[in-house]
Amino acid sequence: MSTVDRRQFLGAGAASLLVVGGGLGCTVEEQGRPGAASEGSPFDRPLGFQSYGVRREIERDFVGTLERVRELGYASVEMCSPRGNYYRTAGYGNLTDLPPA
């Protein structure tokens, strides 16, 4: 019998919630897009994410990573820097040129 550490357990639980709950309030055509919600859905706000989950990708390609995440349907981002390695302001200007999700 293999053991599962807390991190693996929580990750699997979060992934299953996304799979099960990801389509709530969506039409068949919209299912699979994280930010999609149909009229009358309790999820009337666009879905966002925290940058911690893609921190390594952001270090390599800041704008490209945010573009890829936007293509997945996320419309907002909460920037975080738990180690104090704050993002430089250089490069934020061209983010305003990105079309909305």
Residue, then its C-alpha position, 0 to 999 in steps of 0.5 A: m500500500s502506498t502512502v499519500d502525503r498531505r500535499q498530494f491529497l490536497g492536490a488531488g482533492a482540488a483537481s477533483l473539485l475542478v472536474v466536478g464543479g467546473g461545469l456548474g452553471c455552464t452550457v454544454e458549449e461553455q464547459g471546460r472554460p474556467g471563466a464561463a458561466s451561463e445567465g442566472s448562474p451563482f458564479d456571475r463573476p469572471l474566474g481568476f487565479q493566483s499567480y503562485g501556481v504558475r510562479r516558475e513559468i512567470e519567472r521564465d516568460f511573464v507575459g507569455t504565461l499570462e497570455r496562456v492562462r487567459e486563453l484558458g478563460y481566466a479573466s483576472v490574476e492576483m499577483c503574489s510573491p511569498r518570498g519577497n521577490y516582487y515583480r518588477t513594474a517593467g513589462y506591466g504596460n504591455l499587459t494592458d494591450l492584451p484582449p480580454a478573455 
